[in-house]
Amino acid sequence: MQQDRHADQAVPPQLLVIEDEDNIALALEIVLESAGYRQERIAEGTGALERIRALRPDLVLLDVMLPGASGYDICQSARLDPDLASIPILMMTARGSAIERRKGLAMGANGFIAKPFDISELKAEISRLLSGPQTLGAGEPQG
């Protein structure tokens, strides 16, 4: 029986970062690159769904406040599209209140992280979302 020589050479997960703030996008790029992820960034909500559809990323990191369209609207639209509905979405926002978190999860996000985020928390959340099939709203706080 022949062993597949390429089995150890799995392609790293592809992430799509939708973030309009350059300093946050740069920090994400450094963190994601050091963790071994492939990534692409777009800086506005306009055209985000089309880019998700074309790229078919393994995970979308989605800012809430974007020029052109809100992250909430993009997330909800992605969930209504059968071709995009299974792609995990991690929403990011400077408005990290429980109300904002519940709204993001209600729109279909799989996770929600407040900015400024702790790097280890971000990496853990990305790993969790990439680990397998997700339930919408899986990151909802208990209690």
C-alpha positions as CSV (number, residue, x, y, z in Angstrom):
1,M,0.0,0.0,0.0
2,Q,1.4,3.4,-1.0
3,Q,1.4,6.2,1.4
4,D,0.3,9.6,0.2
5,R,3.4,11.8,0.5
6,H,1.3,15.0,0.4
7,A,-0.9,14.1,3.3
8,D,1.3,16.1,5.7
9,Q,1.3,19.1,3.4
10,A,-2.3,20.3,4.0
11,V,-3.1,23.7,2.6
12,P,-3.5,26.2,5.5
13,P,-7.0,27.6,6.0
14,Q,-8.0,30.6,3.9
15,L,-9.4,33.5,6.0
16,L,-11.2,36.6,4.6
17,V,-10.8,39.7,6.8
18,I,-13.4,42.4,6.3
19,E,-12.0,45.3,8.3
20,D,-11.8,49.0,7.4
21,E,-9.4,50.2,10.0
22,D,-5.8,49.8,8.6
23,N,-4.1,49.4,12.0
24,I,-6.4,46.6,13.1
25,A,-6.1,44.9,9.7
26,L,-2.3,45.1,9.9
27,A,-2.4,43.6,13.4
28,L,-4.7,40.8,12.2
29,E,-2.4,40.2,9.2
30,I,0.6,39.7,11.5
31,V,-1.2,37.5,14.0
32,L,-2.9,35.3,11.3
33,E,0.3,35.0,9.2
34,S,2.3,34.0,12.3
35,A,-0.4,31.3,13.0
36,G,0.1,29.9,9.5
37,Y,-3.2,31.1,7.9
38,R,-3.7,32.3,4.4
39,Q,-5.6,35.6,4.3
40,E,-7.1,38.2,2.2
41,R,-8.5,41.6,3.3
42,I,-11.2,43.8,2.0
43,A,-11.8,47.2,3.6
44,E,-15.5,47.9,3.1
45,G,-18.9,46.2,3.2
46,T,-19.6,47.0,-0.5
47,G,-18.9,43.9,-2.5
48,A,-18.2,41.7,0.6
49,L,-20.8,39.0,-0.3
50,E,-19.4,38.8,-3.8
51,R,-15.9,38.4,-2.5
52,I,-17.0,35.7,0.0
53,R,-18.8,33.9,-2.8
54,A,-15.7,34.1,-5.1
55,L,-13.1,33.2,-2.5
56,R,-15.0,30.6,-0.5
57,P,-12.9,31.2,2.6
58,D,-12.7,28.7,5.5
59,L,-13.6,31.5,7.9
60,V,-14.7,35.2,7.6
61,L,-13.5,37.7,10.2
62,L,-16.1,40.4,9.9
63,D,-16.1,43.9,11.4
64,V,-19.5,45.3,12.4
65,M,-19.0,48.9,11.4
66,L,-18.0,49.1,7.8
67,P,-18.4,51.7,5.0
68,G,-21.0,50.6,2.4
69,A,-22.8,47.9,4.4
70,S,-22.8,46.9,8.1
71,G,-21.3,43.6,9.2
72,Y,-24.7,42.6,10.6
73,D,-26.3,43.0,7.1
74,I,-23.4,41.1,5.4
75,C,-23.7,38.3,8.0
76,Q,-27.4,38.0,7.7
77,S,-27.2,38.0,3.9
78,A,-24.6,35.3,3.9
79,R,-26.7,33.1,6.1
80,L,-29.7,33.5,3.7
81,D,-27.5,32.4,0.8
82,P,-27.4,28.5,0.6
83,D,-23.9,28.7,-1.0
84,L,-22.5,30.8,1.8
85,A,-24.5,29.7,4.8
86,S,-22.0,27.1,6.1
87,I,-19.0,29.4,6.1
88,P,-18.1,30.3,9.8
89,I,-18.3,34.0,10.6
90,L,-16.5,35.6,13.5
91,M,-17.8,39.1,14.1
92,M,-15.5,41.8,15.5
93,T,-16.5,45.1,17.0
94,A,-15.4,47.9,19.3
95,R,-18.9,47.8,20.6
96,G,-18.6,44.6,22.7
97,S,-21.7,44.9,24.8
98,A,-23.9,42.0,25.5
99,I,-26.6,43.6,23.3
100,E,-24.2,43.8,20.3
101,R,-23.1,40.3,20.9
102,R,-26.7,39.0,20.9
103,K,-27.5,40.9,17.8
104,G,-24.4,39.5,15.9
105,L,-25.3,36.0,17.0
106,A,-29.0,36.5,16.0
107,M,-27.8,37.6,12.5
108,G,-26.1,34.2,12.2
109,A,-22.5,34.8,13.4
110,N,-20.8,31.8,14.8
111,G,-18.7,33.8,17.2
112,F,-18.2,37.4,18.4
113,I,-15.1,39.1,19.7
114,A,-14.7,42.6,21.1
115,K,-11.9,45.0,20.0
116,P,-9.3,45.4,21.2
117,F,-9.0,41.7,21.3
118,D,-6.6,39.5,23.2
119,I,-4.4,37.7,20.7
120,S,-4.7,34.3,22.5
121,E,-8.5,34.7,22.7
122,L,-8.6,35.5,18.9
123,K,-6.5,32.5,18.0
124,A,-8.6,30.2,20.2
125,E,-11.8,31.5,18.7
126,I,-10.5,31.0,15.1
127,S,-9.3,27.5,16.0
128,R,-12.7,26.7,17.5
129,L,-14.5,27.9,14.4
130,L,-12.2,26.0,12.0
131,S,-12.4,22.8,14.0
132,G,-15.7,21.6,12.4
133,P,-19.3,22.2,11.6
134,Q,-20.7,25.2,13.5
135,T,-24.1,25.9,14.9
136,L,-25.3,29.4,14.4
137,G,-25.0,31.4,17.5
138,A,-22.7,28.8,19.0
139,G,-20.6,31.5,20.7
140,E,-23.6,32.9,22.6
141,P,-22.8,33.6,26.2
142,Q,-24.6,31.4,28.8
143,G,-26.5,32.8,31.7
